[in-house]
Amino acid sequence: MTLSSVDLVIIGAGPAGLAAAIAARESGVESLLVLERESEPGGILRQCIHNGFGLHRFQEELTGPEYAWRDIRRARELKIPILCNTTVLSVSADRKVTCVSRDHGFQTLQARAVILAMGCRERPRGALCTPGTRCAGIYSAGTAQRFVNLEGWMPGKRVVILGSGDIGLIMARRMKLQGAEVLACVEIMPYSSGLNRNIVQCLNDYDIPLYLEHTVTDIHGRDRLEGVTVSRVDASRRPVPGTEIRFDCDTLLLSCGLIPENELSTGAGVVLSPVTSGAVVSESLETSVPGIFACGNVLHVHDLVDYVSEESFTAGQAAAAYLQAFSAPAAGAESLIQVADGPGVRGTVPQVIHRSCGREVHLMFRPSAVFRNSAVVLSCGGETVLRKKAMIYTPGEMVSIPLTGDQIAALKGDTLTLSIERNA
């Protein structure tokens, strides 16, 4: 076992980890190391060969690999060390990072600061409680995407997709383009959980039907999937008898949500949010454990990689400031503002703001349902701080509300509540 020290360890070399590393290096951190379990940096973007990335950050449309390459190239220009094929086993509260790799064996790194950027994973079949046999032909949408785009394998020829998350919508189009017949996309909610542009470009443009308020209620097949039964659900999301539809298919793709990869966070003693399943963080993206920061999809699942990069730049800069100050500045309870979810709002990040932070903070959340002609309202101490109207708010698209440092300093209370008012 080798024990060595480094100022900053970043776990994950996807878009979040790369952006955080670039920001930290550009902020003056010389001693840093990025650890990545895959054979190459880039994360999930390596298998996202469709376009639509970079419109906010670069003002041009890129594919996933093109977007990733820009950060990989910048990291190389800055001589940022990235250890690939390295699995992190644990992170302790005193920032000891234990990892293992074929080249370096078992190592323990003592870091002065850690940035968690492990990303997220797909919700598996076992978590969905879908009845039926355990036959071949059932994949998560991301696994199928890797098979097709990186490995060159087609999962099947007749496909049903359960869930309307962005990966599932994109894979509906991808399978269609590869010659498969996509019979249906099935969503248990009365609205899609994906971006509207993906519904239009991936389903409508290819005449793929979207069954809202439906779910898979049975899986048929012994060795290989032979078909699925789809049923309408009621307001309690229970199947309605007599509404069954049989689809003969050989492939079922699951796109039923993403879960932050927070096992390392839990091991470090980081407090997690029961809503986002990610860490509870301040405006600097520091977790409840001093010196440990979190960003990207391990913090909360984003809809656009541009927002992941923006958030991760903040984490990298904050970690650099922490290192330069040797420790986080002490803050009494009176200097903290708690951020709370009100009606219509789900999973606001950050959850805590330092009143004296002195900079703009973006509050990000997802609406809990579809709201038309409504307004996001921020209130504190019985006063309305800000009101933002929109024609529509949907769960598939994150909402970002900026607050200036002056607005934060002027808040007259200890709790800032975000709500959505209907028909505002």
C-alpha positions as CSV (number, residue, x, y, z in Angstrom):
1,M,0.0,0.0,0.0
2,T,1.3,3.5,-1.0
3,L,0.4,6.6,1.0
4,S,0.8,9.9,-0.8
5,S,-0.6,13.4,-0.4
6,V,-2.2,15.7,-2.9
7,D,-4.1,19.0,-2.4
8,L,-7.2,18.1,-4.5
9,V,-8.6,14.8,-5.6
10,I,-11.4,14.8,-8.1
11,I,-13.4,11.5,-8.4
12,G,-14.7,11.1,-11.9
13,A,-13.5,12.3,-15.3
14,G,-16.8,12.9,-16.9
15,P,-18.0,16.4,-17.8
16,A,-18.4,17.3,-14.1
17,G,-14.9,16.1,-13.1
18,L,-13.2,17.6,-16.1
19,A,-14.8,21.0,-15.6
20,A,-14.0,21.0,-11.9
21,A,-10.4,20.1,-12.6
22,I,-10.0,22.8,-15.2
23,A,-11.5,25.4,-13.0
24,A,-9.3,24.4,-10.0
25,R,-6.2,24.4,-12.1
26,E,-7.1,27.8,-13.6
27,S,-7.7,29.1,-10.1
28,G,-4.1,28.2,-9.1
29,V,-4.3,24.6,-7.7
30,E,-1.0,22.9,-8.8
31,S,-1.3,19.6,-6.9
32,L,-4.5,17.9,-8.1
33,L,-5.4,14.4,-9.4
34,V,-8.4,13.1,-11.3
35,L,-9.4,9.5,-10.8
36,E,-11.6,7.7,-13.4
37,R,-12.7,4.0,-13.4
38,E,-13.3,3.9,-17.2
39,S,-10.4,3.4,-19.7
40,E,-10.8,6.9,-21.0
41,P,-12.0,10.3,-19.7
42,G,-15.3,11.8,-21.0
43,G,-17.8,9.9,-19.0
44,I,-21.3,9.1,-20.5
45,L,-20.6,11.7,-23.3
46,R,-18.4,9.1,-25.1
47,Q,-21.5,7.1,-26.0
48,C,-23.8,10.0,-26.7
49,I,-23.1,10.4,-30.4
50,H,-26.3,12.5,-31.1
51,N,-26.1,16.2,-31.3
52,G,-27.7,18.9,-29.1
53,F,-24.8,19.5,-26.6
54,G,-23.1,22.8,-26.0
55,L,-25.8,25.2,-27.2
56,H,-25.6,27.2,-24.0
57,R,-21.9,26.9,-23.2
58,F,-20.4,27.1,-26.7
59,Q,-23.3,28.6,-28.7
60,E,-23.0,25.8,-31.2
61,E,-24.4,22.3,-31.5
62,L,-22.0,19.4,-30.7
63,T,-22.2,15.7,-30.3
64,G,-21.4,14.2,-26.9
65,P,-17.8,13.1,-27.9
66,E,-17.2,16.6,-29.4
67,Y,-18.3,18.3,-26.2
68,A,-16.1,15.9,-24.1
69,W,-13.1,16.4,-26.3
70,R,-13.0,20.2,-25.7
71,D,-12.6,19.6,-22.0
72,I,-10.2,16.7,-22.5
73,R,-8.1,18.9,-24.7
74,R,-8.1,21.8,-22.2
75,A,-7.2,19.4,-19.4
76,R,-4.2,18.2,-21.4
77,E,-3.2,21.8,-22.2
78,L,-3.2,22.5,-18.4
79,K,-1.3,19.2,-17.7
80,I,-4.0,17.9,-15.4
81,P,-3.1,14.3,-14.4
82,I,-6.0,11.8,-15.0
83,L,-5.6,8.2,-13.8
84,C,-8.0,6.0,-15.7
85,N,-8.8,2.4,-15.0
86,T,-8.8,3.4,-11.3
87,T,-11.6,2.5,-9.0
88,V,-12.2,4.5,-5.8
89,L,-13.1,2.2,-3.0
90,S,-13.8,4.7,-0.2
91,V,-13.5,8.4,0.9
92,S,-13.2,9.2,4.6
93,A,-14.4,12.3,6.4
94,D,-10.7,13.3,6.9
95,R,-10.4,13.2,3.0
96,K,-8.4,9.9,2.7
97,V,-9.2,8.5,-0.7
98,T,-8.6,4.7,-1.1
99,C,-8.4,3.4,-4.7
100,V,-7.1,0.5,-6.7
101,S,-5.8,0.1,-10.2
102,R,-3.9,-2.4,-12.3
103,D,-1.0,-0.1,-12.8
104,H,-0.6,1.3,-9.3
105,G,-2.2,-1.4,-7.1
106,F,-3.9,-0.4,-3.8
107,Q,-3.3,3.2,-2.9
108,T,-4.4,5.6,-0.2
109,L,-4.2,9.3,-1.1
110,Q,-4.4,12.0,1.6
111,A,-6.2,15.0,0.1
112,R,-6.7,18.4,1.5
113,A,-9.9,18.7,-0.5
114,V,-12.1,16.3,-2.5
115,I,-14.6,16.9,-5.3
116,L,-17.2,14.2,-5.8
117,A,-18.1,14.0,-9.5
118,M,-19.1,10.3,-9.9
119,G,-22.2,10.9,-11.9
120,C,-25.4,8.8,-11.7
121,R,-26.7,5.4,-12.7
122,E,-30.0,4.1,-14.2
123,R,-32.8,2.7,-12.1
124,P,-32.7,-1.1,-12.6
125,R,-35.6,-3.4,-13.3
126,G,-35.5,-4.7,-9.7
127,A,-36.4,-1.3,-8.4
128,L,-39.5,-1.1,-10.7
129,C,-41.3,-4.2,-9.3
130,T,-42.4,-5.1,-12.8
131,P,-43.9,-8.7,-12.8
132,G,-42.9,-11.3,-15.3
133,T,-40.1,-13.7,-16.2
134,R,-36.4,-12.9,-16.0
135,C,-35.7,-13.5,-19.7
136,A,-33.0,-12.1,-22.0
137,G,-33.7,-8.9,-23.9
138,I,-34.4,-6.4,-21.1
139,Y,-31.8,-3.6,-20.8
140,S,-31.5,-0.2,-19.4
141,A,-31.6,2.5,-22.1
142,G,-28.0,3.5,-21.3
143,T,-26.7,0.0,-21.6
144,A,-28.4,-0.4,-25.0
145,Q,-26.9,3.0,-26.0
146,R,-23.4,1.7,-25.1
147,F,-24.0,-1.5,-27.0
148,V,-25.1,0.3,-30.2
149,N,-22.8,3.3,-30.1
150,L,-19.6,2.0,-28.6
151,E,-19.6,-1.8,-29.0
152,G,-21.5,-2.1,-32.4
153,W,-24.1,-4.5,-31.2
154,M,-27.9,-4.3,-31.8
155,P,-30.0,-5.4,-28.7
156,G,-33.0,-6.5,-30.8
157,K,-35.3,-5.8,-33.7
158,R,-38.7,-5.1,-32.1
159,V,-38.5,-2.7,-29.2
160,V,-40.7,-1.3,-26.5
161,I,-39.4,1.5,-24.2
162,L,-40.6,1.9,-20.6
163,G,-40.2,5.4,-19.4
164,S,-39.8,8.7,-21.3
165,G,-36.5,10.0,-19.9
166,D,-34.2,11.7,-22.3
167,I,-32.0,8.6,-22.8
168,G,-35.0,6.5,-23.6
169,L,-36.3,9.0,-26.1
170,I,-33.0,9.3,-27.8
171,M,-32.6,5.5,-28.0
172,A,-36.1,5.3,-29.5
173,R,-34.8,7.3,-32.4
174,R,-31.4,5.5,-32.5
175,M,-33.0,2.1,-32.7
176,K,-35.3,3.3,-35.4
177,L,-32.4,4.6,-37.4
178,Q,-30.6,1.3,-37.0
179,G,-33.5,-0.5,-38.6
180,A,-35.4,-1.8,-35.5
181,E,-39.1,-1.4,-35.2
182,V,-39.9,0.8,-32.1
183,L,-43.5,-0.2,-31.2
184,A,-44.1,2.2,-28.3
185,C,-42.8,4.4,-25.6
186,V,-44.7,3.9,-22.4
187,E,-44.8,6.5,-19.5
188,I,-46.6,6.0,-16.2
189,M,-46.9,9.7,-15.5
190,P,-49.4,12.0,-17.4
191,Y,-46.4,13.9,-18.8
192,S,-43.0,13.0,-20.3
193,S,-40.0,13.2,-18.1
194,G,-37.8,14.2,-21.0
195,L,-37.0,17.4,-22.8
196,N,-39.8,18.6,-25.1
197,R,-37.3,18.8,-28.0
198,N,-36.5,15.1,-27.6
199,I,-40.2,14.2,-27.7
200,V,-40.6,16.1,-31.0
201,Q,-37.3,15.0,-32.6
202,C,-37.2,11.4,-31.4
203,L,-40.8,10.3,-31.2
204,N,-43.0,12.6,-33.2
205,D,-40.6,12.9,-36.2
206,Y,-40.4,9.1,-36.4
207,D,-44.1,8.3,-35.7
208,I,-43.3,6.4,-32.5
209,P,-46.4,6.5,-30.2
210,L,-46.1,7.7,-26.7
211,Y,-48.5,6.1,-24.2
212,L,-48.9,8.4,-21.2
213,E,-50.4,7.1,-18.0
214,H,-49.5,3.5,-19.0
215,T,-47.0,1.0,-17.7
216,V,-45.7,-2.5,-18.4
217,T,-47.7,-4.9,-16.3
218,D,-46.4,-8.2,-17.6
219,I,-43.3,-9.6,-19.3
220,H,-43.6,-12.7,-21.5
221,G,-40.9,-15.1,-22.6
222,R,-38.8,-17.9,-21.0
223,D,-35.3,-17.7,-22.5
224,R,-35.8,-14.6,-24.7
225,L,-38.4,-11.8,-24.4
226,E,-41.4,-12.5,-26.5
227,G,-43.7,-9.7,-25.6
228,V,-45.0,-7.3,-23.0
229,T,-48.4,-6.3,-21.7
230,V,-49.0,-2.6,-21.2
231,S,-51.9,-1.3,-19.2
232,R,-53.4,2.1,-18.4
233,V,-53.0,3.3,-14.8
234,D,-55.4,5.3,-12.6
235,A,-54.6,8.4,-10.6
236,S,-53.0,6.2,-7.9
237,R,-50.8,4.7,-10.7
238,R,-52.4,1.3,-10.4
239,P,-53.2,-0.7,-13.5
240,V,-56.8,-0.4,-14.7
241,P,-58.3,-3.9,-15.5
242,G,-59.5,-4.3,-19.1
243,T,-57.0,-1.8,-20.6
244,E,-54.3,-4.3,-21.5
245,I,-52.4,-4.0,-24.8
246,R,-50.1,-6.8,-25.9
247,F,-46.9,-5.9,-27.8
248,D,-44.9,-8.7,-29.4
249,C,-41.3,-7.6,-29.0
250,D,-37.8,-9.0,-28.4
251,T,-36.4,-6.0,-26.5
252,L,-37.6,-3.9,-23.6
253,L,-35.5,-0.8,-22.8
254,L,-35.9,0.8,-19.3
255,S,-35.6,4.6,-19.0
256,C,-37.2,5.1,-15.6
257,G,-35.0,7.6,-13.9
258,L,-31.4,8.2,-12.8
259,I,-29.9,7.8,-9.3
260,P,-26.8,9.7,-8.1
261,E,-23.8,7.4,-7.4
262,N,-23.5,8.4,-3.8
263,E,-22.1,5.3,-2.1
264,L,-18.7,7.1,-1.6
265,S,-20.5,10.2,-0.3
266,T,-22.3,8.1,2.3
267,G,-19.0,6.5,3.4
268,A,-17.5,9.9,4.0
269,G,-20.4,10.9,6.2
270,V,-21.9,13.4,3.8
271,V,-25.5,14.3,4.5
272,L,-27.8,13.4,1.6
273,S,-31.0,15.0,0.5
274,P,-34.0,12.6,0.5
275,V,-35.4,14.5,-2.5
276,T,-32.5,14.6,-4.9
277,S,-30.6,11.6,-3.4
278,G,-27.5,13.8,-3.7
279,A,-25.5,15.7,-1.1
280,V,-26.9,18.7,0.8
281,V,-24.6,21.6,-0.3
282,S,-24.0,25.3,0.3
283,E,-23.8,27.8,-2.5
284,S,-20.1,26.9,-2.9
285,L,-21.2,23.3,-3.5
286,E,-19.4,22.2,-0.3
287,T,-21.1,19.3,1.5
288,S,-21.8,18.8,5.2
289,V,-18.2,17.5,5.5
290,P,-15.6,20.4,5.4
291,G,-13.4,20.2,2.3
292,I,-15.6,17.8,0.4
293,F,-17.5,19.2,-2.6
294,A,-20.0,17.7,-5.0
295,C,-21.1,18.7,-8.5
296,G,-22.8,17.3,-11.6
297,N,-25.2,14.4,-11.6
298,V,-23.9,13.0,-8.4
299,L,-25.4,16.1,-6.7
300,H,-28.7,16.2,-8.6
301,V,-29.6,14.9,-12.1
302,H,-29.3,17.6,-14.7
303,D,-31.1,17.8,-18.1
304,L,-28.3,19.5,-19.9
305,V,-24.5,18.9,-19.8
306,D,-24.0,22.6,-20.2
307,Y,-25.4,23.1,-16.7
308,V,-23.3,20.3,-15.4
309,S,-20.1,22.1,-16.6
310,E,-21.3,25.5,-15.2
311,E,-22.0,24.0,-11.8
312,S,-18.7,22.1,-11.8
313,F,-16.7,25.2,-12.6
314,T,-18.1,26.7,-9.4
315,A,-17.1,23.6,-7.5
316,G,-13.5,23.7,-8.8
317,Q,-13.2,27.4,-8.0
318,A,-14.7,26.9,-4.5
319,A,-12.3,24.0,-3.8
320,A,-9.4,26.2,-4.9
321,A,-10.6,29.0,-2.5
322,Y,-10.9,26.4,0.3
323,L,-7.3,25.3,-0.3
324,Q,-6.0,28.8,-0.4
325,A,-7.7,29.6,2.9
326,F,-6.5,26.3,4.4
327,S,-9.9,25.7,5.9
328,A,-13.5,26.7,5.3
329,P,-14.5,30.0,7.0
330,A,-16.5,29.4,10.2
331,A,-20.1,30.5,9.9
332,G,-22.5,30.8,12.8
333,A,-26.1,29.7,12.4
334,E,-27.2,33.3,12.0
335,S,-25.1,33.7,8.8
336,L,-26.9,30.8,7.0
337,I,-30.0,30.9,4.9
338,Q,-31.9,27.6,4.5
339,V,-33.5,27.0,1.1
340,A,-36.8,25.2,1.2
341,D,-39.1,23.6,-1.4
342,G,-42.6,25.0,-1.4
343,P,-45.7,23.9,-3.4
344,G,-44.8,22.8,-6.9
345,V,-41.0,22.8,-6.3
346,R,-38.9,19.7,-5.9
347,G,-35.2,19.3,-5.0
348,T,-33.8,22.8,-4.9
349,V,-30.0,23.0,-5.0
350,P,-28.1,24.5,-3.1
351,Q,-30.0,23.8,0.1
352,V,-27.9,26.3,2.2
353,I,-26.6,29.8,1.3
354,H,-24.1,31.9,3.3
355,R,-25.7,35.3,3.7
356,S,-22.3,37.0,3.1
357,C,-21.3,34.9,0.1
358,G,-21.2,38.2,-2.0
359,R,-21.8,36.6,-5.4
360,E,-24.5,35.4,-7.7
361,V,-26.1,32.1,-6.8
362,H,-28.3,30.0,-9.2
363,L,-31.1,28.1,-7.4
364,M,-31.9,25.0,-9.5
365,F,-34.9,22.7,-9.2
366,R,-37.5,20.6,-11.1
367,P,-41.2,21.4,-11.0
368,S,-43.3,18.6,-9.4
369,A,-45.8,18.7,-12.2
370,V,-46.7,20.5,-15.4
371,F,-47.6,24.2,-14.7
372,R,-49.0,26.5,-17.4
373,N,-49.0,30.3,-17.2
374,S,-47.6,30.2,-13.7
375,A,-44.8,31.9,-11.7
376,V,-41.9,30.8,-9.5
377,V,-42.1,32.8,-6.4
378,L,-39.2,33.3,-3.9
379,S,-40.2,34.4,-0.4
380,C,-38.3,35.1,2.8
381,G,-39.4,36.5,6.1
382,G,-42.9,37.0,4.8
383,E,-41.8,39.1,1.8
384,T,-41.7,38.2,-1.9
385,V,-38.1,38.4,-3.0
386,L,-38.6,37.5,-6.7
387,R,-41.2,36.4,-9.1
388,K,-40.5,34.7,-12.5
389,K,-43.4,34.0,-14.9
390,A,-43.4,31.4,-17.7
391,M,-45.9,30.0,-20.1
392,I,-45.0,26.4,-18.9
393,Y,-42.9,24.7,-16.3
394,T,-42.4,20.9,-16.7
395,P,-40.6,18.2,-14.7
396,G,-38.4,17.4,-17.7
397,E,-36.7,20.8,-17.7
398,M,-34.8,22.2,-14.8
399,V,-35.5,25.8,-13.7
400,S,-32.6,28.1,-12.7
401,I,-33.3,31.2,-10.7
402,P,-30.3,33.6,-10.2
403,L,-30.0,35.6,-7.0
404,T,-27.3,38.4,-6.8
405,G,-25.1,38.7,-3.8
406,D,-26.9,42.0,-2.8
407,Q,-30.3,40.2,-3.0
408,I,-29.0,37.4,-0.7
409,A,-27.5,39.9,1.8
410,A,-30.8,41.8,2.0
411,L,-32.9,38.7,2.8
412,K,-34.9,39.3,6.0
413,G,-35.2,35.8,7.3
414,D,-33.5,32.5,7.8
415,T,-35.5,30.5,5.3
416,L,-35.9,31.2,1.6
417,T,-38.8,29.3,0.1
418,L,-39.4,28.6,-3.6
419,S,-42.9,27.9,-4.8
420,I,-44.9,27.8,-8.0
421,E,-48.1,29.7,-8.2
422,R,-50.7,28.6,-10.8
423,N,-52.3,31.0,-13.2
424,A,-50.1,33.8,-11.9
